[in-house]
Amino acid sequence: MRVLPRPISKKRRGKIYTHVLVLTLSVVVALFLVQSSAVHRLLEVSRELQIVSAFLAGVFFTSVFTVIPATAALFVLGEESHALWLALIAAFGSVVGDTFILKFIENDIFSDAKLFVTSKTRATFRHILQKKLFRLPLTLLGALIIASPLPDELGIALLDIAKIKMKSFYLISFALNFLGIIAIMETGTLLSK
């Protein structure tokens, strides 16, 4: 006998529509920022606020929808003489951004996904993926995705499935985002000479 997923309540359906709307608006805003060169002008205005700019660029560096303007901001900040210091601050910002993404994935995405998958299928996947055999590969794959130019959301979801401890999550997020950020900023430094 095949078990069908539960019907979606109006409240839950409204929440899903809100997530899709926010996602769509994020893409539109990111495209607008890139096309209008607003990031460069904003950084020009806030030269005195480099620490705040670096932190915010780090926060936005973690999401697929804001990574392009954040990368442009980090590139411009890399033209400054304090690139290493600013990269450390941006990496702290990226930990904050990754933590928001983790909470969003845990609280919203996974709960929304449960509505479309039967409880038997969920139990099978949970049983397979949470075995110790899969934890290390999932953790390594999630870390590689965070370190790569790919969106952090996928890597964070894999780390969440692997049930990584929060302290380890913070360390992985900080270290790997720092490496990506310093590479972008050093490129900005080299090209500005």
C-alpha positions as CSV (number, residue, x, y, z in Angstrom):
1,M,0.0,0.0,0.0
2,R,1.4,3.4,-1.1
3,V,1.4,6.1,1.5
4,L,0.8,9.6,0.1
5,P,2.2,12.8,1.6
6,R,-0.1,14.8,3.8
7,P,-2.0,17.6,2.2
8,I,-0.4,21.1,2.7
9,S,-2.3,23.5,5.0
10,K,-3.1,27.0,3.9
11,K,-0.6,28.4,6.5
12,R,2.2,26.2,5.3
13,R,1.4,26.9,1.6
14,G,1.6,30.6,2.4
15,K,5.0,30.1,4.0
16,I,6.2,28.2,0.9
17,Y,5.0,31.0,-1.3
18,T,6.7,33.5,0.9
19,H,10.0,31.6,0.6
20,V,9.7,31.5,-3.2
21,L,8.9,35.2,-3.3
22,V,11.9,36.1,-1.1
23,L,14.1,33.9,-3.3
24,T,12.9,35.6,-6.4
25,L,13.3,39.0,-5.0
26,S,16.9,38.2,-3.9
27,V,17.8,37.2,-7.4
28,V,16.3,40.4,-8.8
29,V,18.1,42.6,-6.3
30,A,21.4,40.8,-6.8
31,L,21.1,41.2,-10.6
32,F,20.2,44.9,-10.2
33,L,23.2,45.5,-7.9
34,V,25.6,43.9,-10.3
35,Q,24.2,45.7,-13.4
36,S,24.1,49.1,-11.8
37,S,27.6,49.0,-10.2
38,A,25.9,50.2,-6.9
39,V,28.3,48.1,-4.9
40,H,31.4,50.0,-6.1
41,R,29.7,53.4,-5.4
42,L,28.5,52.3,-2.0
43,L,32.0,51.2,-1.0
44,E,33.4,54.5,-2.3
45,V,31.0,56.4,0.0
46,S,31.9,54.1,3.0
47,R,35.7,54.1,2.8
48,E,35.8,55.2,6.4
49,L,33.6,52.3,7.4
50,Q,35.8,49.5,6.0
51,I,35.4,47.2,9.0
52,V,31.6,47.4,8.7
53,S,31.8,47.0,4.9
54,A,34.1,44.0,5.2
55,F,31.8,42.3,7.8
56,L,28.6,42.9,5.7
57,A,30.4,41.7,2.6
58,G,31.3,38.5,4.5
59,V,27.7,38.0,5.6
60,F,26.5,38.3,2.0
61,F,29.4,36.3,0.6
62,T,27.7,33.1,1.8
63,S,24.5,33.1,-0.1
64,V,24.0,32.2,-3.8
65,F,21.7,35.2,-4.1
66,T,24.2,37.8,-2.8
67,V,27.6,36.3,-3.5
68,I,28.1,38.3,-6.7
69,P,27.7,41.8,-5.2
70,A,29.6,40.6,-2.1
71,T,32.5,39.3,-4.2
72,A,32.6,42.7,-6.0
73,A,32.7,44.4,-2.6
74,L,35.5,42.1,-1.4
75,F,37.4,42.7,-4.6
76,V,37.3,46.5,-4.1
77,L,38.2,46.1,-0.4
78,G,41.2,44.1,-1.5
79,E,42.6,47.1,-3.2
80,E,43.1,48.6,0.3
81,S,46.4,48.1,2.2
82,H,44.8,46.2,5.1
83,A,43.4,43.3,3.1
84,L,44.4,40.5,5.6
85,W,42.7,42.3,8.5
86,L,39.6,43.0,6.4
87,A,39.5,39.4,5.3
88,L,39.5,38.2,8.9
89,I,36.6,40.5,9.6
90,A,34.8,39.4,6.5
91,A,35.3,35.7,7.5
92,F,33.6,36.5,10.8
93,G,30.7,37.9,8.8
94,S,30.6,34.8,6.7
95,V,30.2,32.7,9.8
96,V,27.2,34.8,10.8
97,G,25.7,34.4,7.3
98,D,26.3,30.7,7.3
99,T,24.6,30.4,10.7
100,F,21.5,32.2,9.4
101,I,21.5,29.8,6.4
102,L,21.9,26.8,8.7
103,K,18.9,27.9,10.8
104,F,16.8,28.6,7.7
105,I,17.7,25.2,6.3
106,E,16.9,23.4,9.6
107,N,13.7,25.3,10.4
108,D,12.2,26.0,7.0
109,I,13.6,24.1,4.0
110,F,13.8,20.7,5.6
111,S,10.3,21.1,7.2
112,D,8.9,22.2,3.8
113,A,10.6,19.3,2.1
114,K,9.0,16.8,4.6
115,L,5.6,17.7,3.2
116,F,6.5,16.3,-0.2
117,V,8.2,13.1,0.9
118,T,6.5,10.2,2.7
119,S,7.6,9.4,6.2
120,K,8.8,6.0,5.2
121,T,11.1,7.5,2.5
122,R,12.4,10.1,5.1
123,A,13.1,7.4,7.6
124,T,15.1,5.4,5.0
125,F,17.2,8.3,3.9
126,R,17.8,9.4,7.6
127,H,18.9,5.8,8.4
128,I,21.3,5.7,5.5
129,L,22.8,9.2,5.8
130,Q,23.2,9.2,9.5
131,K,25.4,6.1,9.7
132,K,29.0,6.8,10.8
133,L,30.1,5.6,7.4
134,F,28.5,8.6,5.7
135,R,29.3,11.3,8.2
136,L,32.9,11.9,7.2
137,P,32.3,11.9,3.4
138,L,29.2,14.2,3.9
139,T,31.3,16.5,6.2
140,L,34.2,16.6,3.7
141,L,31.9,17.2,0.7
142,G,30.1,20.0,2.6
143,A,33.4,21.6,3.5
144,L,34.6,21.4,-0.1
145,I,31.4,23.1,-1.3
146,I,31.8,25.9,1.3
147,A,35.4,26.4,0.2
148,S,34.5,26.4,-3.5
149,P,32.7,29.1,-5.5
150,L,29.5,27.0,-5.3
151,P,26.7,28.2,-3.0
152,D,27.3,27.6,0.7
153,E,23.6,26.5,1.1
154,L,24.3,23.0,-0.3
155,G,27.5,22.5,1.8
156,I,25.7,23.7,4.9
157,A,22.8,21.3,4.2
158,L,25.3,18.4,3.9
159,L,27.0,19.4,7.2
160,D,23.6,19.6,8.8
161,I,22.7,16.1,7.5
162,A,26.0,14.8,8.9
163,K,25.0,16.2,12.3
164,I,28.2,18.2,12.7
165,K,28.7,19.9,16.1
166,M,28.1,23.7,16.1
167,K,31.7,24.4,17.3
168,S,33.1,22.4,14.3
169,F,30.6,24.1,12.0
170,Y,31.9,27.6,13.1
171,L,35.5,26.6,12.6
172,I,34.9,25.0,9.2
173,S,32.8,28.0,8.1
174,F,35.4,30.6,9.3
175,A,38.5,28.8,7.9
176,L,37.1,27.9,4.5
177,N,35.3,31.2,3.9
178,F,38.5,33.1,5.0
179,L,40.5,31.2,2.3
180,G,38.0,32.1,-0.4
181,I,37.8,35.8,0.8
182,I,41.5,36.3,1.0
183,A,41.9,34.9,-2.5
184,I,39.4,37.4,-3.8
185,M,40.9,40.3,-1.9
186,E,44.5,39.4,-2.9
187,T,43.3,39.3,-6.5
188,G,41.9,42.8,-6.0
189,T,45.2,43.9,-4.5
190,L,47.3,42.5,-7.4
191,L,45.1,44.0,-10.1
192,S,45.1,47.4,-8.5
193,K,48.9,47.7,-8.7
